[in-house]
């Protein structure tokens, strides 16, 4: 079912039934029963290497679960797994920007695939980044902090009902952290927002928390 344009005002739900993911014989997590709904901000917690990013990739459809079932709904209608990307904005350290693009070109390219959220256009994104003189600067000359700001701005400013953030303040200084928290307050309302983190300042405002350690398993003893 096609609901375009995919406004953040549309209600999304992700339902996990006994979800697990393993690599070879090692279970990263197992037995996850959980429901994510619009209007809530969820923190997925755990130390580095615990499986937070793996769970996020299962949630956004880029990895298949090794066990269990995942279902997506928009306005109570099912969404096929290959269409989930239409409803999703994602910012993560492992996502690459096109470094041969200028800032202007990167913004235009991104918003060929996503709509701007209400009240936002290219100039507002640049203003949000506080880079009025950087429109023609190549991404490859950006600092790591500016690249992270750009990833976050593109995700927050896209009109999608789901927002997923992995380690959102990576490479950001104290001022950048405050900037990120302002984006959350301004652009996360009414969306289904999931934040993977082990830094309290990134998720302290989250009422809903899923700790990946609650779903850890020892090495699989026998094939299932």
C-alpha positions in Angstrom: 0.0 0.0 0.0 1.4 3.4 -1.0 0.8 6.3 1.3 3.1 8.9 -0.3 4.0 11.5 0.7 5.3 9.8 3.8 4.5 12.5 6.4 6.0 12.2 9.9 2.4 12.7 11.1 1.4 9.2 9.9 1.4 6.6 12.7 4.0 3.9 12.4 4.4 0.7 14.4 7.1 -2.0 14.4 6.3 -5.3 16.1 9.0 -7.8 17.0 8.1 -11.4 17.8 10.9 -13.5 19.3 13.5 -11.8 17.1 17.1 -13.0 17.1 20.2 -12.4 15.1 23.3 -14.5 15.0 26.6 -14.6 13.1 27.8 -18.2 12.5 27.0 -20.0 15.8 27.0 -16.9 18.0 23.7 -15.3 18.9 24.1 -11.5 19.1 20.7 -11.2 20.7 17.7 -13.6 20.9 14.1 -13.6 22.0 13.3 -10.0 21.5 9.5 -9.3 21.9 8.9 -5.6 21.6 6.6 -3.0 20.0 7.7 0.4 18.8 5.0 3.0 18.1 4.9 6.6 16.9 5.0 9.4 19.5 7.6 7.6 21.6 11.4 8.0 21.7 13.2 4.7 22.4 16.7 4.2 23.6 18.5 0.9 22.6 21.2 0.6 25.2 24.4 -1.5 25.7 28.2 -1.2 25.6 30.2 -1.1 22.4 30.0 -4.3 20.5 26.9 -5.5 22.3 24.6 -5.6 19.2 22.8 -2.2 19.3 23.7 -1.4 15.7 22.8 -4.9 14.6 19.4 -4.6 16.1 19.0 -1.2 14.5 19.9 -2.7 11.1 17.2 -5.4 11.6 14.7 -2.8 12.6 15.4 -0.7 9.4 15.3 -3.7 7.1 18.9 -3.8 6.1 19.5 -7.1 8.0 17.2 -10.0 8.1 16.5 -11.6 11.5 18.0 -15.1 12.1 14.9 -16.0 14.1 11.5 -14.6 14.8 9.2 -12.2 12.9 9.2 -8.4 12.3 6.1 -6.5 11.1 5.7 -2.9 10.1 2.4 -0.9 10.0 1.5 2.6 8.9 -2.0 3.8 9.9 -2.6 0.1 10.9 -1.9 -1.1 7.3 1.0 -3.5 6.8 4.1 -2.3 5.1 6.3 -4.7 3.1 9.9 -5.0 4.2 11.2 -3.7 0.8 9.2 -0.5 1.2 10.3 0.3 4.8 13.1 2.7 3.6 10.4 5.1 2.2 9.2 5.8 5.8 12.6 6.0 7.4 15.4 8.5 8.1 18.7 7.2 9.4 21.9 8.7 10.7 24.8 6.5 11.7 28.6 6.6 11.8 28.8 3.8 9.2 26.7 5.7 6.7 28.9 7.5 4.1 28.3 10.9 2.6 29.2 11.5 -1.1 32.4 13.4 -0.5 32.8 14.6 -4.1 29.5 16.6 -3.6 29.3 20.1 -2.4 27.0 20.8 0.6 24.4 22.2 -1.8 24.6 19.1 -4.0 24.5 16.7 -1.1 21.3 18.3 0.3 19.7 18.4 -3.2 20.6 14.7 -3.8 19.2 13.6 -0.4 15.9 15.4 -0.9 15.4 13.8 -4.3 14.5 10.7 -2.3 12.9 12.3 0.8 10.5 15.2 1.2 11.5 18.2 3.4 9.6 18.4 6.6 7.1 21.2 6.8 8.7 24.6 6.9 12.1 23.4 5.8 13.9 23.9 2.5 17.5 23.8 1.4 18.3 27.2 2.8 16.8 26.3 6.2 19.0 23.2 6.3 22.1 25.3 5.6 21.0 27.8 8.2 20.4 25.0 10.7 24.0 23.8 10.0 25.3 27.4 10.5 27.3 27.1 7.3 26.0 30.1 5.2 29.4 30.3 3.4 29.8 26.6 2.9 27.2 25.8 0.2 29.9 25.3 -2.4 32.4 23.5 -0.2 33.1 19.9 -1.0 32.0 17.4 1.7 35.5 15.8 1.7 36.9 19.0 3.2 34.4 19.0 6.1 35.6 18.1 9.6 34.4 14.9 11.2 32.1 17.0 13.4 30.5 18.9 10.4 30.0 15.6 8.6 28.1 14.3 11.6 26.0 17.4 11.8 25.1 17.1 8.2 24.1 13.5 8.6 21.8 14.4 11.5 20.4 17.5 9.8 19.4 15.4 6.7 17.7 12.8 8.9 15.9 15.2 11.1 14.7 17.5 8.3 13.2 14.7 6.2 9.5 14.2 6.4 9.4 10.6 7.5 7.4 9.0 10.3 10.4 6.9 11.5 13.7 8.3 12.7 16.7 6.1 13.6 19.9 7.4 15.1 23.0 5.3 15.9 25.5 7.1 18.2 24.2 10.5 17.2 26.8 12.7 18.9 29.9 10.8 17.5 32.5 13.5 16.7 30.4 16.3 18.2 31.8 18.7 20.8 29.8 20.1 23.7 28.2 22.8 21.5 27.3 20.1 18.9 25.7 18.0 21.6 23.5 20.9 22.6 22.7 21.4 18.9 21.6 17.7 18.6 19.4 18.0 21.7 17.7 21.0 20.1 17.0 19.0 17.0 15.4 16.2 19.0 13.1 18.7 20.7 12.2 20.4 17.4 11.9 17.5 15.0 11.3 14.2 16.9 7.8 15.0 18.1 5.2 12.5 16.9 7.7 10.3 15.1 8.7 6.8 16.0 12.3 7.6 17.1 14.9 5.0 18.0 18.3 6.0 19.4 21.2 3.5 19.9 23.6 4.7 22.5 25.8 4.1 25.5 26.2 7.9 26.2 23.6 9.1 28.6 23.4 12.6 27.2 22.2 11.1 23.9 19.2 9.4 25.4 18.5 10.9 28.9 15.1 12.2 27.6 14.0 8.8 26.4 11.1 7.3 28.5 11.3 3.9 26.7 14.5 1.9 27.0 15.5 -1.5 25.6 18.7 -2.9 27.0 20.3 -5.3 24.6 22.0 -7.1 27.5 18.5 -8.5 28.4 18.5 -10.5 25.2 22.1 -11.8 25.1 22.7 -15.5 24.7 25.7 -17.7 25.1 27.1 -19.4 22.0 24.6 -21.6 20.4 25.1 -25.2 21.7 23.2 -26.9 18.9 21.6 -26.0 15.6 18.0 -24.9 15.7 
